[in-house]
Amino acid sequence: MKEINILVPLDFSDVSVNALHSAETVAKLYNGRITPFHSYMPVNELNTPYSFDISSTPMEDYEQIEEALTNRLKEMSAAEIDEKYLSEPLVSMGNPAQSIIDQAKDFNMIVMNTHGRTGFSRFFLGSVSEKVLRMAHIPVLIVNKERELTSFDSILLTTDFSEHSKQAFPIAKEIAEKAGSKLELLHILSVEDDDFDKPDESVISLRQQRLKLLAKEEFHEIGDQVETNVIASSDTPHEAIYNYNLNNPHDLIIMSTVGRTGIDYLMVGSTTANVVRHVNCAVLSINPKSKIEDLEDLF
C-alpha cells in the first residue's frame, strides 16, 4: 500500500482548520503526507491573510508575500496537526480553484472545506470547493465545521447502477477494508408523488436483488462489512440522500460526480454538489472522468 499525498487548500479562516484535521484522519489511515496550500491574487492593498508582519502598502515583491504566506501555513498547520504528517507548504499566485486543480496533478487527494454559501450569492459567485469538485480528476474530500471527518466507522456509498457511480467503488472498498468500516451501499429509487404511498413492490424487490448482486460482485472481499439498502422516494436524489443521512448518520459519504459543467450545471446542478451543500457529514467525491485504473493506482 503506497503512501498517499494529500493537498489541503487553506484560506486561513477559522473553518479551514477542519480541512487539516480531516486530512490528518486520512493520513493516519494511510500513513500519508499532507501539503498545506494557499493561492493568492495580486493585490494593491494587503489585507488579511496577506498582512503577516508586512506593511499594508502596495508591494511588488511577491517573493516577500509568498515567504510570509509560507510561514503562516507552516505555523497554522503545525498548531493543528501532528508535524510528522506534514510536508513543505506550497504557495502560488492565481485563481484559487484553477491553482488547486493545477497543483493536484502531483497528489492523490484534495481535502478542503466549504463555507456553505447558500442562496443567490452562492448561485451567482459559486464557490472554490464546488469548482474543484467539478473539475478535479482526483478524489476530493469536502468538510466544514459541522462535518469534520474524525473516523471511518460508518460509510455511505451511493449508486445508480451506472458505470459512473461504480468508479467510486474501489476507493470505498479500500477505505472500508483498511479501517474495518461498516459500508452501506445505497440506491435511490425515484417514484412519482402519486405512486409514493403505494410504490410498486416488484420494482423495489428487483432493485434490491440487483443491489445485493452488485455488492457481492464488487465487495465480496469485505462482504461481512457491507449492507445494501434501496429507498423509494419522490424526492430528488440529493434530497433523499440528505433525509436518509439525517436520520442515519454516517462518518463519510462516498459518491461519484457526473462532472457537469457550464450552463447545464448551473441550471440543473449535480446530485453530488447538492449533497455536499446540505448533508451533515464529510463527502468524498470521485470524478468519473478519471479512469478506474488511475483511481486504483492512487490507493
N, C-alpha and C positions, 0 to 999 in steps of 0.2 A: 504494500500500500504506500503510494507516494505521498509525501507531504504536500499540502495544498497551500497556495499563496493567495491571500485574501486582500483585496483592495477596499479600504474604508474611506470614502469621501467624507470630509468634515467641514462644517461651516462655522465652527467654534460656538455654536449656540448651545444652550443647556441641554436640549434634547438630543443633540448629535452624539453625546457620550453614550447613549443607548446603543448606537451602532457599534461602538468599541466593545461594550460589554457583550453584545450578541456575537460579534466576531470572535471574541475570546472563547465563548461557548463552543463555536465551531472549531477553533484552533485546538482546543483541548481534546476534542474527539479525534482529530486527525493529526495531532502534533504539527499543526500548521504554523505559518508565519503571517503576520498582519502588517500591512503597509498603510499608514495614515496618509491621506492625500488631500490637498486643497488646490482649487483652481481659482484664480482671481482675474478680474478685469482691470485694465489700466484705469486709474482714477486721477482726478486733479486735486482732490482733497481727500486725505487719508482718514477714513473713519474706521471704527471697529469693523472687522478684526484686523485692519492694517496699521493700527497705531501703537503697536507694542514698542514702547521706548523710541518711537520715531516722531519727528516733527510732523504736524498736520499740514505743512506747506506742500505745494506740488513737488513731486520728485520724479526725476527721470532715471535715478539709479535703481533699476529694477533688481539688481543683484542684492542691494541692501534690503529691499522689500522681501525678496524670496528668502534671504537669510533669517529675517525676523519671523516670517511665517513658518519656516522650517523649525526654528527653535520653539515657537509656540506649539506646533504639532507634537514635537518631542515632549514638551512639558505636559501638555494635556493628556497625551496617550500614556505616559509613564505614571501619571497620577491616577489613572483609571483602571489599568490592566497590568498584568504581570509582564515585566520587561523581557522575559525570556521568549515571549511570542512576537516581539516587535522587531520589524526591520526598519531601515532608514526611511524617514518620511519623503514624500515626493510633493513638489510644488510646480504648478505650471500656470501660464497665463493664457486665458482664452475663455470661450463659452463653457460654463461648468459641465453641462450634460455632454457636450462633444468631447471635452477634455477627459472626462471619466471613461467614455467609450474608447477613446484613443489609447488611454493607458491600460485598459482592461485586457488588451491582447496579450499581455505578459502575465496575466493572473488567471486563477481558476474560479474565483467567485468575487462578486461585489456585495458588500454589506453596507447598507445605507439607511438613513432614517427618512421619513416623510413628515412634514409638518402638518399634514392633514388639512390642507387648504380646501375649502368647500365653496359651493355657490358660484356666483358669476366670476369672481376673481380667479378661482381655480380653473374654470372653464376657459376663460379668456387668456390667462397667463400660462396655464399648465403648471407643472412642477418639474424640477430636475429629476426627481425619482421616477415619475411617470415616463419621462422621455427616455431615461436609461432603461426602464422596464421594457419599453417597446423596441429599443434599438440595440441593446447589448446582446452579444452572442455567447455569453457565459451566464451561468446561474446568478440571479440577483435576489438577495435576501433583503426584504423591506421590513423595518421595525420602527417603532416610536416609543414614547414614554409609557404608553399603556400596553404595548405588546412587545416588550423586550424578550428575546429568546434566552431562556435560562436553562432549559433541559430539552431532551428529545423523548420524553416518556410516552407522549401520545402524538401521533402524526396523522393528519387527514390528507389523503391523496385523492384528487378528483379525476374522473374520466368521463368522456362522452363516447368512448369506444373508437375515436378517431386515431389515426396514426400520429397526429399532432400531440394528443394527450398522452400517448404512450411514451413520448420522448422524456417525460418526467419520471418514468418508472425506474430506470437504472439508478438514479441518484436516490430516489425514495428507498429503494431496496438496500442500497449501500449504507445509508444512514441508519435505517431500522436494524439492519444486521449488526452493524458496529456498536450501536447504542442499546440494543435489546429493546427497541421501541415497540409499542403496540401500534400497528399500522392499519388504518381503516380506509378501505377503497370505496369511494362514494360515487354513485351515479344519480343524477337528477333526471327524472322522467317528467317532461313538461306535459301538462294536461290543460285543456281549456277550462275556463271558470265554470261553465255549465256542467262539466263532467267531473269536477273535483270531488263532489260528495259521493259519487259512485264511479270511481275510476275502474277501468277495465282490468279485472284481476288477472286475466290471462296474459295481458301485455306485461303487467308488473311481474308475474311469475316468469315469463320468458326473459325479461331483463335481469332478474335475479339469477337465473340459471346461467345466462351469458356472462354475468359479472363474476360468478363463482368460478366458471371455467377460465376466464381471463386471469383471475387471481392464481388459480392452480398452475396455469401456463407460465406466468411471469414471476411468481413469488414462491414457487414450491420449496426453495431452499429455506425459507423462513415461514413456512405455512402455518405453524402454530402461533405466530405473532400477528397474523393477518385476519381481519374481519371484512365482510362485504356488506354494503347497505344500498338499497335502492329507495329513493324518496320520490313519491309522486307529488308534484307541486304545480300550482297555477301561477306561481311567482316566476320572475325571471331567474335564470340560473344563479346569478350572483346574490339575489335576494334569498333564494332557497338555501344557498351555502351559508350566508350570513345568519339566517334564522336557525339553521341547524347548529352552527358553531356556537351561537349564543346560548343554546340550551345544552350543548355537549362540548364543553371547552376542550381545545387541543393546544399543545405547545407550538405546533407548526402546521401550516397548510402548504402543501406542495402541489403546484399545478403548472400546466403549460399555458403560454400565451400565444394567441394566433398571430401576433405581430402586426396588427392592423396599423396603417399609417395614414396621414393626410386626412382628406375630407371624410372618408369612410370611418376613420377612427373618431373624429370629432363628433360626427352625427350619431354614431352607434355606440362608440366606446367598446371595450372588450370586457369579457367576464372577469379576467384576471385583474385588470385595472380597477374595476368596480369592487371586487373583493378586497383588494389592497386598501381602498379608501375607507371601507366600513368595518371589516372584522376586527376583533379584539385580540388577535394573536399574530405572530410573525408569519409572513408569507414568502415562500421560496418559489420564484418564477423561473421557468425554463422556456427559452425561446425556441420554437420548433424549426426555425431557420437553421439552427445548429444540427449537424448530423449526429445520429445516435452514437456512432463510433467515436466522434470527438468528445461527447459527454462522458462516455465510458473511459476515455483516456484521462479525463480530468480527475476522476475519482478512482 
